């Protein structure tokens, strides 16, 4: 969870600046206005700036254009026209007065100035007060709502849209971050620090599994691939953060949970086989079993073969990675914990893994993590002692379902990259939740393994 104290510490310097808006400028974007009777004194586009302000700005420009055109046709001077405009601004019953009071509620003021050497009157918006006051309050409100559980990605992006400029074109990647992003990404609210912690947690799990002592190279290779997938996911999230958008990062967080579940399940399976005094060098069919330990002249075969070579203890293991069509394969699904407990109670697990290809469904995998987080046991002990996983208070499943929303729910992004810190803070919130869950899970799984080891020694 992100605290408002963290937000206040990071953004304290914003309110102390004379012109904080300079920190929020999107360097490569400008407001465009054509064929109007007034010019924009500032075409700047800002991070976390109310979208409605751009609409109001365009409305004021159209009103001024009409008034200037009519006034000039009536032989009025620009000075007289702008004096009338100033008077209308003060009257909330006029259209200009209504728009002016709307901006004032957002701590934004405007003026229209004309000097003899100007080609057209110039419209200016004064936005620094907004960033000093209302923006920080809005940000703290957003954090409060996240921490209250109102943190579904679709909801986050609806809020982000209210504080971003609309952009209808496909935008190419930009590497120019607004200054406020640089401040944020180098602060205690940096998502990069969370990614470093996740990798440390991964290393703890790797050490806890001690998978290099598994009795066959198939087991070793499979679980090592999952660990490397986690490393790849972390690199991908880094790249996503640098792109200026965070949406696809939610999908990777979901994959991160699934990978941890795969490792814990497979390591638990090996421990269970040890506990039952079943040989662990059998080829389990939930893993590709086209390995061959036979020595091979790899270099000679390289010209016409696709083979992966890796070391396992003192062996050189080769795997042919050509596409091999398998026929007559029976696939068995483990859909959820209830299904798993049924197979366990009927003593069908070992034969199923030896004879079939086993498909572990995502619901089962996320429930494995819930079991570890809540009970500090692995899924085999859970089935053996007949624990029950209720529908309430399943922290991993709750987070997983929210992350899935990005896949199943259309989420509209119509703003340029680096347009909103809210988007980053929303993603950071979920990144922290996943990191905290993984930390708890690994800690509890290590406890579960110690308890299993003690029982086996007895």
Backbone torsions as a table, in degrees:
resi	resn	phi	psi	omega
1	UNK	NA	148.6	178.4
2	UNK	-101.4	132.9	-179.2
3	UNK	-98.3	153.1	176.4
4	UNK	-67.9	-22.5	176.1
5	UNK	-66.1	-40.8	176.7
6	UNK	-61.9	-45.4	179.7
7	UNK	-59.8	-45.3	-177.9
8	UNK	-63.4	-40.2	-179.3
9	UNK	-65.7	-43.2	-177.2
10	UNK	-68.1	-37.7	-172.3
11	UNK	-104.1	13.0	177.5
12	UNK	-59.8	-40.0	-177.0
13	UNK	-64.9	-24.0	-178.3
14	UNK	-63.4	-47.9	-177.1
15	UNK	-69.0	-17.3	-178.6
16	UNK	-87.7	-13.3	-179.1
17	UNK	-78.8	149.5	177.4
18	UNK	-72.4	-39.8	-179.9
19	UNK	-126.0	71.4	-177.1
20	UNK	-63.3	-21.9	-178.2
21	UNK	-59.7	-24.2	179.8
22	UNK	-63.7	-25.0	178.4
23	UNK	-73.4	-23.9	-170.1
24	UNK	-102.3	1.2	-176.3
25	UNK	-68.5	130.3	171.4
26	UNK	-83.2	112.0	-166.3
27	UNK	-63.8	-32.5	-170.8
28	UNK	-103.3	13.9	-177.5
29	UNK	-129.5	145.6	177.7
30	UNK	-139.8	151.9	171.2
31	UNK	-74.5	131.0	-178.0
32	UNK	-105.6	132.2	174.6
33	UNK	-138.3	129.8	-178.1
34	UNK	-129.2	150.0	173.2
35	UNK	56.0	39.7	177.8
36	UNK	-116.3	159.3	-176.3
37	UNK	-80.1	-5.1	178.2
38	UNK	-130.5	155.7	176.1
39	UNK	-104.5	157.3	174.6
40	UNK	-86.8	126.7	176.4
41	UNK	-72.0	-26.0	175.2
42	UNK	-140.6	123.0	178.4
43	UNK	-97.2	14.3	-171.9
44	UNK	-65.8	146.1	173.4
45	UNK	-115.8	136.6	-170.6
46	UNK	-118.8	154.1	171.3
47	UNK	-71.3	137.3	175.0
48	UNK	51.5	46.1	179.3
49	UNK	-110.2	134.3	-174.9
50	UNK	-54.0	126.0	-179.5
51	UNK	-59.1	-34.4	-177.2
52	UNK	-63.0	-25.1	-179.4
53	UNK	-64.0	-38.6	178.9
54	UNK	-64.3	-36.6	177.1
55	UNK	-66.7	-44.6	178.2
56	UNK	-62.4	-40.4	179.4
57	UNK	-59.4	-45.5	179.0
58	UNK	-65.3	-37.1	178.1
59	UNK	-63.3	-43.4	178.3
60	UNK	-62.8	-41.2	-179.1
61	UNK	-63.1	-40.1	179.0
62	UNK	-66.9	-42.2	178.5
63	UNK	-61.7	-44.8	179.4
64	UNK	-63.5	-39.8	179.4
65	UNK	-60.2	-45.9	179.1
66	UNK	-63.5	-45.2	-178.4
67	UNK	-64.4	-41.2	179.3
68	UNK	-66.0	-42.7	179.8
69	UNK	-62.4	-46.4	179.8
70	UNK	-66.6	-41.6	-179.1
71	UNK	-63.7	-42.9	-179.9
72	UNK	-66.7	-35.0	178.2
73	UNK	-68.4	-22.9	177.4
74	UNK	-93.8	13.4	177.0
75	UNK	66.7	24.8	175.3
76	UNK	-83.1	154.2	175.5
77	UNK	-83.6	159.0	177.0
78	UNK	-61.2	-34.9	179.0
79	UNK	-61.7	-44.3	178.7
80	UNK	-64.3	-41.1	-179.6
81	UNK	-62.2	-44.5	-178.1
82	UNK	-70.6	-28.8	173.9
83	UNK	-65.1	-39.9	176.0
84	UNK	-63.5	-40.1	178.2
85	UNK	-60.9	-43.7	179.8
86	UNK	-60.5	-40.8	178.5
87	UNK	-66.7	-39.9	179.6
88	UNK	-66.4	-33.3	179.1
89	UNK	-58.4	-32.5	-175.2
90	UNK	-82.4	-11.6	-177.0
91	UNK	-103.0	107.0	-176.9
92	UNK	-64.9	-13.1	179.6
93	UNK	-79.2	-17.3	177.9
94	UNK	-86.6	162.3	179.1
95	UNK	-62.6	-44.0	177.8
96	UNK	-64.3	-39.5	179.2
97	UNK	-63.2	-40.5	178.4
98	UNK	-63.5	-45.8	179.3
99	UNK	-64.4	-38.3	179.4
100	UNK	-64.7	-43.8	179.0
101	UNK	-67.2	-32.4	176.5
102	UNK	-63.6	-43.8	177.3
103	UNK	-65.6	-37.8	-178.4
104	UNK	-61.6	-36.4	177.1
105	UNK	-62.2	-24.6	178.2
106	UNK	-96.7	13.7	-179.1
107	UNK	61.3	36.1	179.6
108	UNK	-124.1	134.8	177.1
109	UNK	-118.5	164.2	176.5
110	UNK	-143.7	160.4	175.6
111	UNK	-149.5	157.1	175.0
112	UNK	-123.8	120.0	-172.7
113	UNK	-120.4	141.5	174.6
114	UNK	-134.8	131.6	175.4
115	UNK	-125.0	153.8	-173.7
116	UNK	-52.9	-33.5	-177.1
117	UNK	-86.9	-0.5	174.6
118	UNK	-80.1	142.9	173.4
119	UNK	-75.7	-34.2	-179.9
120	UNK	-140.2	157.6	170.0
121	UNK	-58.9	151.1	-175.5
122	UNK	-116.6	127.5	177.2
123	UNK	-95.7	129.6	179.7
124	UNK	-124.6	140.7	170.9
125	UNK	-107.9	141.8	178.4
126	UNK	-114.7	108.2	-166.5
127	UNK	-113.9	-4.1	-174.4
128	UNK	-60.8	-36.9	-179.2
129	UNK	-64.0	-34.5	176.6
130	UNK	-59.1	-47.4	-177.9
131	UNK	-71.3	-27.2	178.4
132	UNK	-74.3	-33.0	-171.5
133	UNK	-116.7	-72.0	-168.9
134	UNK	-66.4	-39.1	-176.8
135	UNK	-61.4	-44.6	-179.3
136	UNK	-65.4	-39.8	177.1
137	UNK	-62.8	-40.0	179.5
138	UNK	-65.0	-40.0	179.2
139	UNK	-64.9	-42.9	179.0
140	UNK	-66.4	-35.8	175.5
141	UNK	-62.8	-41.5	179.4
142	UNK	-61.6	-45.5	179.7
143	UNK	-63.2	-41.4	178.9
144	UNK	-60.7	-42.0	179.7
145	UNK	-67.9	-38.0	175.9
146	UNK	-59.0	-48.4	-175.7
147	UNK	-70.4	-18.4	177.8
148	UNK	-83.2	-2.8	179.9
149	UNK	101.7	-3.9	177.9
150	UNK	-85.7	62.4	-169.8
151	UNK	-125.3	22.8	174.9
152	UNK	-62.2	138.6	-178.8
153	UNK	-53.3	-39.4	179.6
154	UNK	-61.2	-39.7	178.7
155	UNK	-67.4	-42.2	178.6
156	UNK	-57.1	-46.8	-175.9
157	UNK	-72.9	-26.8	172.8
158	UNK	-63.5	-40.0	178.7
159	UNK	-70.5	-39.8	178.9
160	UNK	-60.0	-39.7	-179.5
161	UNK	-59.1	-32.4	-178.6
162	UNK	-69.8	-16.8	-176.7
163	UNK	-121.0	31.2	179.4
164	UNK	-137.4	151.1	175.2
165	UNK	-72.8	141.7	177.2
166	UNK	-76.0	135.5	-178.1
167	UNK	-139.8	112.5	-170.0
168	UNK	-91.4	-12.5	-178.9
169	UNK	-89.2	160.4	171.0
170	UNK	-72.8	126.0	-174.7
171	UNK	-101.3	128.4	175.9
172	UNK	-72.5	161.4	-177.3
173	UNK	-62.8	139.1	174.0
174	UNK	-124.8	140.3	-179.5
175	UNK	-102.4	1.9	-177.4
176	UNK	-90.0	105.9	179.7
177	UNK	-90.5	141.0	170.4
178	UNK	-60.0	152.4	-176.0
179	UNK	-57.5	-36.6	-178.3
180	UNK	-62.6	-30.6	176.0
181	UNK	-68.3	-40.5	178.5
182	UNK	-61.9	-41.1	177.9
183	UNK	-62.5	-47.0	-178.1
184	UNK	-63.9	-47.3	-174.9
185	UNK	-71.1	-13.2	177.1
186	UNK	-109.2	17.4	-177.7
187	UNK	-108.2	-173.5	176.3
188	UNK	-69.3	-10.9	176.5
189	UNK	-95.7	20.7	-178.0
190	UNK	-77.0	128.5	175.2
191	UNK	-68.7	-21.8	179.2
192	UNK	-62.5	-36.3	178.6
193	UNK	-65.7	-37.4	178.2
194	UNK	-64.2	-38.7	179.0
195	UNK	-65.1	-37.9	176.3
196	UNK	-62.4	-41.2	178.9
197	UNK	-64.8	-39.4	179.4
198	UNK	-63.2	-38.8	178.0
199	UNK	-66.6	-37.2	176.7
200	UNK	-63.1	-41.1	177.8
201	UNK	-63.9	-40.2	177.3
202	UNK	-59.8	-43.2	179.2
203	UNK	-63.8	-35.1	177.2
204	UNK	-66.0	-40.4	177.8
205	UNK	-66.5	-41.2	178.4
206	UNK	-58.5	-43.5	179.2
207	UNK	-67.1	-38.2	-178.7
208	UNK	-67.7	-35.1	-178.8
209	UNK	-73.3	-31.3	179.8
210	UNK	51.3	43.2	-168.8
211	UNK	-69.8	-12.8	179.8
212	UNK	-69.0	-14.4	179.3
213	UNK	-92.0	3.8	176.8
214	UNK	-62.7	150.2	-168.2
215	UNK	-82.1	-8.9	177.0
216	UNK	-137.5	154.8	-175.9
217	UNK	-67.0	-23.9	179.2
218	UNK	-64.0	-49.0	179.2
219	UNK	-58.7	-46.8	-178.3
220	UNK	-59.0	-48.2	-175.8
221	UNK	-65.5	-41.5	-176.2
222	UNK	-64.9	-51.0	-175.7
223	UNK	-69.5	-30.7	175.9
224	UNK	-65.2	-37.2	178.0
225	UNK	-63.7	-37.0	179.1
226	UNK	-67.6	-40.9	176.4
227	UNK	-60.9	-40.8	179.6
228	UNK	-68.9	-29.8	175.8
229	UNK	-65.0	-39.1	176.9
230	UNK	-61.6	-43.2	178.8
231	UNK	-61.5	-40.7	178.2
232	UNK	-64.2	-41.5	178.6
233	UNK	-59.6	-43.5	179.5
234	UNK	-61.3	-43.1	176.5
235	UNK	-62.0	-39.8	180.0
236	UNK	-65.2	-38.8	178.4
237	UNK	-65.1	-38.9	173.7
238	UNK	-55.0	-47.0	-178.0
239	UNK	-65.2	-38.3	178.8
240	UNK	-63.6	-44.2	178.7
241	UNK	-60.5	-34.9	179.5
242	UNK	-77.6	-10.7	-178.3
243	UNK	-83.3	-17.9	-178.2
244	UNK	97.4	-5.1	176.0
245	UNK	-127.9	154.0	-177.2
246	UNK	-120.0	-7.3	-167.8
247	UNK	-54.5	-48.4	-176.6
248	UNK	-69.4	-13.7	176.9
249	UNK	-63.7	-28.7	179.0
250	UNK	-64.4	-36.9	178.3
251	UNK	-64.5	-39.4	-179.9
252	UNK	-69.5	-34.6	176.0
253	UNK	-63.3	-38.9	176.9
254	UNK	-62.8	-43.5	179.0
255	UNK	-64.1	-33.8	177.9
256	UNK	-60.6	-45.4	178.0
257	UNK	-61.9	-43.2	-179.7
258	UNK	-62.7	-42.3	180.0
259	UNK	-62.7	-43.8	177.6
260	UNK	-61.5	-38.6	179.1
261	UNK	-65.4	-40.8	177.6
262	UNK	-59.0	-47.0	-178.1
263	UNK	-62.7	-47.3	-178.0
264	UNK	-64.7	-40.6	178.9
265	UNK	-65.1	-46.4	-175.3
266	UNK	-67.8	-39.3	176.6
267	UNK	-65.7	-38.4	177.4
268	UNK	-63.9	-37.3	177.9
269	UNK	-62.3	-45.8	178.0
270	UNK	-61.0	-44.1	178.9
271	UNK	-62.2	-39.1	179.3
272	UNK	-64.7	-40.2	178.1
273	UNK	-64.5	-40.3	175.5
274	UNK	-60.8	-47.0	-177.7
275	UNK	-60.2	-39.3	179.9
276	UNK	-84.2	2.3	-179.4
277	UNK	58.1	41.6	175.1
278	UNK	-103.1	137.3	-179.8
279	UNK	-56.6	133.9	-179.2
280	UNK	-96.6	5.1	178.2
281	UNK	-97.3	11.5	174.1
282	UNK	-70.4	152.3	179.6
283	UNK	-86.6	108.4	-179.7
284	UNK	-86.1	131.4	-169.6
285	UNK	-80.9	4.3	171.8
286	UNK	-82.9	-1.1	180.0
287	UNK	-124.6	144.3	179.1
288	UNK	-58.1	130.5	-174.2
289	UNK	-120.5	38.1	179.3
290	UNK	-100.1	36.6	176.4
291	UNK	-82.4	156.5	177.8
292	UNK	-145.3	118.8	-179.2
293	UNK	-86.0	2.6	-178.4
294	UNK	-67.2	131.5	178.4
295	UNK	-56.1	145.4	-176.8
296	UNK	-143.9	145.5	175.3
297	UNK	-82.7	85.0	-170.6
298	UNK	-62.1	-43.9	-175.7
299	UNK	-62.7	-42.9	-179.8
300	UNK	-65.0	-38.6	-177.9
301	UNK	-79.2	-12.7	-173.2
302	UNK	-60.0	-33.1	-175.6
303	UNK	-60.3	-38.3	-174.4
304	UNK	-122.8	3.0	-179.6
305	UNK	-122.2	150.5	170.8
306	UNK	-108.7	104.1	-178.2
307	UNK	-132.7	139.9	177.6
308	UNK	-101.5	127.5	179.9
309	UNK	-112.7	132.2	174.0
310	UNK	-147.5	161.3	-178.5
311	UNK	-92.3	136.6	171.9
312	UNK	-133.6	110.8	-173.3
313	UNK	51.0	-118.3	-178.7
314	UNK	-103.8	16.5	179.7
315	UNK	-104.1	151.5	167.6
316	UNK	-105.1	114.1	-174.8
317	UNK	-103.0	131.8	179.2
318	UNK	-114.1	140.7	178.7
319	UNK	-130.2	126.4	175.9
320	UNK	-79.8	119.7	-176.2
321	UNK	-105.7	19.3	171.7
322	UNK	-67.6	151.4	179.4
323	UNK	-67.7	119.6	-179.7
324	UNK	-113.8	121.9	179.7
325	UNK	-78.3	121.7	178.5
326	UNK	-99.9	137.3	179.3
327	UNK	-120.1	159.0	177.6
328	UNK	54.3	40.9	178.4
329	UNK	-95.4	129.3	176.6
330	UNK	-97.2	123.6	-179.6
331	UNK	-106.4	126.0	177.7
332	UNK	-110.9	131.7	-179.3
333	UNK	-99.3	139.1	166.2
334	UNK	-107.4	106.6	-169.9
335	UNK	-84.7	-37.7	-178.1
336	UNK	-159.4	-179.4	-176.8
337	UNK	-65.0	-37.0	178.8
338	UNK	-60.4	-43.6	177.1
339	UNK	-63.2	-42.2	179.3
340	UNK	-63.3	-45.0	-179.6
341	UNK	-62.4	-36.5	178.1
342	UNK	-64.3	-45.3	177.7
343	UNK	-64.0	-38.9	-179.8
344	UNK	-64.7	-45.4	-177.4
345	UNK	-66.2	-26.1	-179.7
346	UNK	-94.7	7.2	178.8
347	UNK	56.7	37.9	-177.4
348	UNK	-101.6	-5.1	-171.9
349	UNK	-63.3	-50.5	-174.1
350	UNK	-64.0	-46.4	179.6
351	UNK	-63.1	-35.1	-180.0
352	UNK	-65.3	-43.7	-179.8
353	UNK	-70.4	-29.6	-178.4
354	UNK	-81.5	-30.9	-171.0
355	UNK	-104.5	-22.1	-174.4
356	UNK	-123.5	166.3	167.5
357	UNK	-90.5	124.8	-172.6
358	UNK	-100.2	127.4	179.2
359	UNK	-105.6	108.8	179.3
360	UNK	-86.8	112.6	-177.3
361	UNK	-77.4	156.0	-174.7
362	UNK	-60.0	-35.9	179.9
363	UNK	-61.2	-42.8	178.1
364	UNK	-64.0	-42.1	-177.7
365	UNK	-64.9	-43.1	-180.0
366	UNK	-70.2	-29.9	176.4
367	UNK	-69.1	-31.8	173.9
368	UNK	-57.2	-43.6	180.0
369	UNK	-69.0	-37.7	175.9
370	UNK	-61.6	-43.2	178.8
371	UNK	-59.0	-46.5	-179.2
372	UNK	-65.0	-41.1	-178.0
373	UNK	-68.4	-38.2	-173.3
374	UNK	-88.5	-43.3	-170.8
375	UNK	-107.3	-10.6	-176.7
376	UNK	57.4	39.2	174.9
377	UNK	-133.5	163.2	173.9
378	UNK	-89.2	174.0	-172.0
379	UNK	-68.3	-25.0	179.8
380	UNK	-74.2	-43.1	175.9
381	UNK	-66.9	-34.3	176.5
382	UNK	-58.3	-44.7	-179.6
383	UNK	-72.1	-38.9	-177.1
384	UNK	-64.5	-41.8	-177.1
385	UNK	-92.3	2.9	175.3
386	UNK	58.6	44.8	171.5
387	UNK	-65.7	164.7	175.8
388	UNK	-124.3	132.6	176.2
389	UNK	-103.0	107.7	-176.1
390	UNK	-82.1	166.9	-176.6
391	UNK	-75.6	-13.3	-179.4
392	UNK	-103.1	154.3	175.2
393	UNK	57.0	49.5	172.6
394	UNK	-110.2	89.9	-167.6
395	UNK	-61.3	-37.4	-178.8
396	UNK	-70.9	-45.2	179.7
397	UNK	-61.3	-40.5	179.3
398	UNK	-60.9	-45.1	179.7
399	UNK	-69.8	-41.0	-179.5
400	UNK	-58.5	-44.3	-179.2
401	UNK	-62.6	-39.4	177.6
402	UNK	-65.5	-40.8	178.9
403	UNK	-65.4	-33.4	179.5
404	UNK	-65.2	-21.8	-178.2
405	UNK	-57.1	-32.1	179.7
406	UNK	-64.6	-30.7	179.5
407	UNK	-80.8	-40.8	-169.8
408	UNK	-98.9	-14.0	-176.0
409	UNK	-115.8	123.1	176.5
410	UNK	-61.8	123.7	179.5
411	UNK	-117.8	122.2	-170.6
412	UNK	-89.2	119.2	175.4
413	UNK	-117.4	110.3	-176.9
414	UNK	-126.0	33.1	-178.4
415	UNK	-130.1	157.9	-178.4
416	UNK	-70.0	161.9	175.3
417	UNK	-62.4	152.2	-178.6
418	UNK	60.2	31.8	-178.8
419	UNK	-86.7	-19.7	-172.6
420	UNK	-148.5	128.6	170.5
421	UNK	-73.0	-23.7	177.2
422	UNK	-59.3	-39.3	178.7
423	UNK	-61.4	-45.0	-179.7
424	UNK	-67.4	-40.8	-178.7
425	UNK	-68.9	-36.5	174.7
426	UNK	-61.5	-42.8	178.4
427	UNK	-69.4	-41.6	177.5
428	UNK	-58.0	-40.5	178.0
429	UNK	-55.8	-47.6	-179.7
430	UNK	-73.5	-33.9	176.5
431	UNK	-61.3	-42.7	177.4
432	UNK	-64.9	-41.8	179.2
433	UNK	-60.3	-44.8	179.1
434	UNK	-65.1	-42.8	178.8
435	UNK	-61.5	-43.8	179.9
436	UNK	-65.6	-39.3	177.3
437	UNK	-64.8	-45.0	-179.6
438	UNK	-64.4	-38.0	178.2
439	UNK	-62.1	-45.5	178.2
440	UNK	-63.8	-43.0	-177.6
441	UNK	-62.8	-46.9	-179.6
442	UNK	-65.2	-40.8	178.1
443	UNK	-60.4	-45.8	-179.4
444	UNK	-71.3	-33.7	179.0
445	UNK	-68.1	-36.8	176.2
446	UNK	-62.8	-38.9	176.2
447	UNK	-63.1	-44.3	-179.4
448	UNK	-60.3	-41.7	-179.6
449	UNK	-66.4	-38.2	177.6
450	UNK	-62.9	-42.0	179.4
451	UNK	-64.3	-38.6	178.9
452	UNK	-65.5	-42.4	179.8
453	UNK	-62.3	-42.9	178.5
454	UNK	-61.0	-42.5	-179.4
455	UNK	-65.1	-38.7	-179.6
456	UNK	-67.9	-32.4	179.0
457	UNK	-69.8	-30.2	177.9
458	UNK	-68.2	NA	NA
